[in-house]
Amino acid sequence: MSRRKFLAICASAVVLAGGGWALSRNEVVNRLAGRAMGAAQGKLPIDYLRQVIAADNEHARTIMWQSDVNLHEPAVEYRLQGESHISSVPAEHETFADDGVSVELYTAKLSGLEAGKTYEYRIKADGQQDDWHRLQTDGGGCFSALIFPDSQSNDYTDWKNLAQDAAKRNGQADFFINMGDLVDNGEDHRQWDAWFDALAGIIDRIPVAPLMGNHETYNEQWKVREPVAYLREFALPDNGSEEFARRYYSFDYGEAHFIVIDTQTDEAADFHQGLLETQQAWFREDVKKSDKKWKIVLMHKDPLQYRFTRNADRKEGFSDEGREWMPLFDEAGIDIVFSAHLHTYRNRGHIKNFQRDESGPLYILTGVAGNVRYPGLWIDHALDKVVAPQPETDNYLTLSVSKDKADIACYLPDGTEIDRETLKK
């Protein structure tokens, strides 16, 4: 459901009002002071250094960063940890403007890496080098990942604390997923700054696998537009479509094949035709080409529909996204479906043919990682197996996958486990 539909249906619910987020004065001062200090020390003027998931993470990785200036001969240097030989890849440079602010964006794609190896990489430009950062390639075996639900906020402090604490407790995580609605307003560059700031020390050493949510498609007047910032901030794996590039994609890690779906068909309708049909055709072919043992879907909007406590006319059942995609998941033999958007954690167990069936995919609604919550809004669904303790707070998940087992756990911000599900093959 779009933000506009939600507000129309449930105007009395506690929702984040448009324009309600503002970067604090202290954050602005601290950031500018940090940049000034870095310049005084002769450091490269780079911001938001990040690793982005690749299609093949055994042999490739994408490195991106931003700057306030146009850097000369930008490149990424990298080497195997402990070795002296250094390789270099030039970075592509793009300038894009959003909400009146220009961003100098740099992207370098590393390839030919060795599987299961620890690398170091650094940025080189203007005759200077940044510090070395860690990069671990996929070894093709067991792996673990952090999963963060919607992080949109009116103050990104909770998001920062959740992400940093989860990363400290899970130092072995190989990558992290953010389930869409990364920010509350996709045009507001200050919110993107706050999102990246919260991930300092995480996103530069493990890659992010992001999803687009409906909030990435809003301009500052809360009207739907093209998700300009999202589509540029993350150079995601190619999906074979020029028109729908970076909106949906897939990647492999260990024994798992991940399929990331763009559920923003309503929001895209004013600008693109055929997103659903094109994407479903791609999905069928993409699944066929994978020989990985585990197949996992990541989608922002949830496939189930809940009744509202404040709207007796809304019926329990399945959303448009559920009716459109769940038959394809059954057909493809998907093992796990992670969704978001509703800001509540629910484990639905296994569903097939729109009913409880242990032979179907496991459906997990991931919850909320920011501070936008809808207390007392949802009426429990008949398919809910586990519901987060009420009143809900933010949460995060872990996913561990080996050849024969996939383990999913959900935690409160303090690390208290509230649910665990294990699948075996």
Sequence and secondary structure as in RCSB ss.txt:
>XXXX:A:sequence
MSRRKFLAICASAVVLAGGGWALSRNEVVNRLAGRAMGAAQGKLPIDYLRQVIAADNEHARTIMWQSDVNLHEPA
VEYRLQGESHISSVPAEHETFADDGVSVELYTAKLSGLEAGKTYEYRIKADGQQDDWHRLQTDGGGCFSALIFPD
SQSNDYTDWKNLAQDAAKRNGQADFFINMGDLVDNGEDHRQWDAWFDALAGIIDRIPVAPLMGNHETYNEQWKVR
EPVAYLREFALPDNGSEEFARRYYSFDYGEAHFIVIDTQTDEAADFHQGLLETQQAWFREDVKKSDKKWKIVLMH
KDPLQYRFTRNADRKEGFSDEGREWMPLFDEAGIDIVFSAHLHTYRNRGHIKNFQRDESGPLYILTGVAGNVRYP
GLWIDHALDKVVAPQPETDNYLTLSVSKDKADIACYLPDGTEIDRETLKK
>XXXX:A:secstr
  HHHHHHH TTS    TT     HHHHHHHHHHHHHHHHTT    EEEEEE  SBTTT EEEEEEESS  SS E
EEEEETT    EEEE EEEEEEETTEEEEEEEEEE S  TT EEEEEEEETTEE   EEEE   SS EEEEEE B
   SSTHHHHHHHHHHHHHTTT  EEEE S  SS TT HHHHHHHHHHTTTTTTTS EEE   GGGGB TTS B 
  HHHHHH      S STTTTTSEEEEETTEEEEEE   HHHHTTT S HHHHHHHHHHHHHHH   SEEEEEES
S SEE EETTBTT  SEE HHHHHHHHHHHHHT  EEEE SSSSEEEEEEEETTEE TTS EEEEE BSSS   T
T EE  TT SEE  SS    EEEEEE SSEEEEEEE TTS EEEEEEEE 
